[in-house]
Structures are given as C-alpha cells and as structure tokens.
C-alpha cells in the first residue's frame, strides 16, 4: 500500500506565508504527477497546482504569482510555498499523487488534508 502524509497548515495573517509538505510512503516505485488541491467550506475541491516528474508546473488562476509548487523525487515529496496569503485562501489543502507501486499499476493517492486559515 502507499500513503501520502500532508502537513504544514496553520493560522496566518493576510499577507503572510506558509509552506505545506507532502511525503509518500509505502511501496513507491515511481511517482508521476503530484498536485495540491483545496476545498473551502461549501465549495467544490479545486486544483491549486500541479507538477510533473520532470518539474513542469501549472497553477490555478487564483494563486498564480503567489504560490510555488516543487518536489524532491529522492524524498518522494512535494511542497507548496504559499506567499501573500489572502483570507480567500482559507481551505483544507490536500496533496495528490499518481504513485506506481510497480511498473504495471498506478494508485491515485490523497493526503488526509491540512487546514490553512488566513485571517484578515
């Protein structure tokens, strides 16, 4: 089995920064795409940022220029640096990864979520 553990959330004032971390464990042969999603109360889960195994990144329009996704393949980890935070960034943030436990299979894994709260 594979697991994702995300962490780093907390309470921060508007304009502040937070760095989220996500580490995969278990039977990890290869990780392809990694991503961060978020879900605010009463809203659908939305894509925040993605990163391919080669390092190509993509961002949601609402976070472009403020958030930076990165990864460390040796550690099976991805990170989300969040700067210039706004109250509307308040949400539970979830890590997602396409993990191959073997060459023949792929698991779409999710972290348990970490709460980010931005006060005005």
C-alpha positions as CSV (number, residue, x, y, z in Angstrom):
1,X,0.0,0.0,0.0
2,X,1.0,3.6,-0.5
3,X,0.2,6.6,1.7
4,X,0.5,10.4,1.5
5,X,1.0,12.5,4.6
6,X,0.5,16.2,4.2
7,X,1.4,18.8,6.8
8,X,2.3,22.4,7.4
9,X,-1.1,24.1,7.6
10,X,-2.0,26.6,10.3
11,X,-3.3,30.1,11.1
12,X,-1.6,33.1,9.5
13,X,-2.4,36.7,8.9
14,X,-3.2,38.1,5.5
15,X,0.0,38.8,3.6
16,X,1.9,36.0,5.4
17,X,3.4,32.8,4.2
18,X,3.1,29.1,4.8
19,X,4.8,26.0,3.4
20,X,3.0,22.8,3.0
21,X,4.7,19.4,2.7
22,X,3.6,16.1,1.5
23,X,5.6,12.8,1.7
24,X,4.7,9.5,0.1
25,X,5.5,6.2,1.9
26,X,5.0,2.5,1.4
27,X,5.5,0.7,-1.8
28,X,6.7,3.5,-4.1
29,X,8.3,2.5,-7.3
30,X,7.7,5.8,-9.2
31,X,5.6,8.9,-8.7
32,X,4.5,10.7,-11.9
33,X,2.3,13.8,-11.4
34,X,1.9,15.4,-8.0
35,X,-0.6,18.1,-7.1
36,X,-2.2,20.2,-4.4
37,X,-6.0,20.8,-4.2
38,X,-8.0,22.8,-1.8
39,X,-11.6,22.8,-0.6
40,X,-13.2,25.7,1.3
41,X,-16.4,25.2,3.3
42,X,-19.4,24.9,1.0
43,X,-17.3,24.9,-2.2
44,X,-16.1,22.2,-4.5
45,X,-12.5,21.0,-4.4
46,X,-10.3,23.0,-6.7
47,X,-6.9,22.5,-8.3
48,X,-4.2,24.7,-6.8
49,X,-1.1,23.5,-8.6
50,X,0.5,20.5,-10.3
51,X,4.0,19.4,-11.1
52,X,5.2,16.6,-13.4
53,X,8.0,14.2,-12.7
54,X,10.1,16.4,-14.9
55,X,9.3,19.5,-13.0
56,X,6.8,21.2,-15.3
57,X,4.3,23.2,-13.2
58,X,0.8,24.5,-13.7
59,X,-1.2,26.8,-11.4
60,X,-4.8,27.8,-10.8
61,X,-5.5,31.3,-11.8
62,X,-6.3,32.4,-8.3
63,X,-2.8,31.5,-7.0
64,X,-0.5,32.3,-9.9
65,X,2.4,34.5,-8.8
66,X,1.8,33.8,-5.1
67,X,2.2,30.0,-4.7
68,X,5.1,27.8,-5.8
69,X,4.9,24.0,-6.1
70,X,8.1,22.0,-6.0
71,X,9.1,18.4,-5.5
72,X,12.0,16.3,-4.3
73,X,11.9,12.9,-6.1
74,X,14.6,11.4,-3.9
75,X,12.3,12.0,-0.9
76,X,9.0,11.2,-2.7
77,X,7.9,14.6,-1.6
78,X,6.1,17.7,-2.9
79,X,5.9,21.1,-1.3
80,X,3.7,24.2,-1.7
81,X,5.1,27.5,-0.8
82,X,2.3,30.0,-0.2
83,X,3.1,33.7,-0.1
84,X,1.0,36.8,0.0
85,X,-1.8,34.8,1.5
86,X,-5.4,36.1,1.4
87,X,-8.4,35.3,3.5
88,X,-10.0,33.6,0.4
89,X,-7.1,31.1,0.5
90,X,-8.6,29.6,3.7
91,X,-9.4,26.0,3.0
92,X,-8.3,22.4,3.7
93,X,-5.4,21.6,1.4
94,X,-4.9,18.1,0.0
95,X,-1.9,16.5,-1.6
96,X,-2.5,14.2,-4.5
97,X,0.0,12.0,-6.4
98,X,-0.1,9.3,-9.1
99,X,2.0,6.6,-7.5
100,X,3.2,3.5,-9.2
101,X,3.8,0.7,-6.6
102,X,5.0,-1.4,-9.6
103,X,5.5,-0.8,-13.3
104,X,2.1,-2.4,-14.0
105,X,-0.1,-0.4,-11.6
106,X,-0.9,3.2,-10.6
107,X,-2.6,4.4,-7.5
108,X,-4.3,7.8,-7.3
109,X,-3.4,8.7,-3.7
110,X,-4.6,11.5,-1.5
111,X,-3.3,13.0,1.7
112,X,-5.6,13.4,4.7
113,X,-5.7,17.2,4.3
114,X,-4.2,20.1,6.3
115,X,-6.1,23.2,7.3
116,X,-5.0,26.6,6.2
117,X,-6.7,29.6,7.8
118,X,-5.9,33.2,6.8
119,X,-7.2,35.9,9.0
120,X,-7.9,39.4,7.7
